[in-house]
Amino acid sequence: MFIAQAYKALHEFWRYLVGSVLIIAASTIGQIPFTLAILGKLWMDNQGSPEELGNTMGSLDQATLMGVLDKNLTLFLLLLSFVFALGGVFLAVKYLHKQKMKDIITTRKKFDWGRVWFAFIMITIYTIGTTLLSYYIAPEEFEVTFDLIPFLILCVVAILFVPIQTSVEEFVFRGYLMQGFGVLAKNRWFPLVMTSFIFGGLHYFNPEIGAMGDIVMVFYFGTGLLLGIMTLMDEGMELALGFHAANNLISALLVTADWTAFQTYSIFKDISDPTAGIVDVLPVFIIYPIFLGILAYKYKWTGWKEKLFGPVEKPKETQLEDNLVPD
């Protein structure tokens, strides 16, 4: 069982709290280059004092802040923080929990790249298809912004670093915290809901929310729930890793907008009015179940009630090891 693998390591809940602080601290350190680059650009433009520059930076909304530097440089510096966060995950898992990284990723003996690529290709086909369909139906809402050289640079940055960003988020939410909350609550539904809630909540400050409204949170929470269900049903996060990587990578290459978290030299720019209603979140209730149905059919998932709502029990071999430890 995926969650129960935490019992093979040091799994007291305080360790997950300390590990989370370590990961956040590592990510914060990784944001320093971006902050310094912004301050440097503002200084060259305005020649203000450090205090004035700080005030200027603090007064800018997130979407405006993303436009201070070149888009490719901004994307690189933003994604760089996830490289540091990845280091924080490794440190927490290896030294705080004495656990193998593989054990927060999958129950299989070997990491299954086939599952990663299946989910990646499925979401790539869906994303490209729906984007082209939207352009065909309402071309006036898009602007073709393809520029070869900036786009090629974007491809290099995105292909190298977006999978790191998405993998870190999966390691933390569908692996590390899923197991931590699971051994705390000793069931599966609580970590599924809790990690989805935290995952969605951390996206609340994205510029998309300010532009489109709080209803977009349904999409973020629903996506976290989908990825969590994939992980629990498949006893590993390979499918979630492929899904998340394709969603972010292909979106970054295809479409950008002035009000998105990633502003890139993509092929299209969305120039439509950034509003959202119930129709915009319907895919969470229609498309996501279809994705789950495809995966369930291909990988022959069974025991949904047990895997999503059943108890989390310490493995028998772990219980035996505990009994052999002298008092």
Secondary structure, DSSP 8 states (H G I E B T S, - for coil): -TGGGGGGS---HHHHHHHHHHHHHHHHHHTHHHHHHHHHHHHHHH---HHHHHHHHHHS-HHHHHTSS-HHHHHHHHHHHHHHHHHHHHHIIIIIS---GGGGTBSSSS--HHHHHHHHHHHHHHHHHHHHHHHHH-GGGEEE---HHHHHHHHHHHHHHHHHHHHHHHIIIIIIHHHHHHHHHTBSHHHHHHHHHHHHHTTTTSHHHHHH-GGGHHHHHHHHHHHHHHHHHHTBSHHHHHHHHHHHHHHHHHEE-TTSS-----SEEE-S-----HHHHHHHHHHHHHHHHHHHHHHT---HHHHHHSB----HHHHHHHHHS--
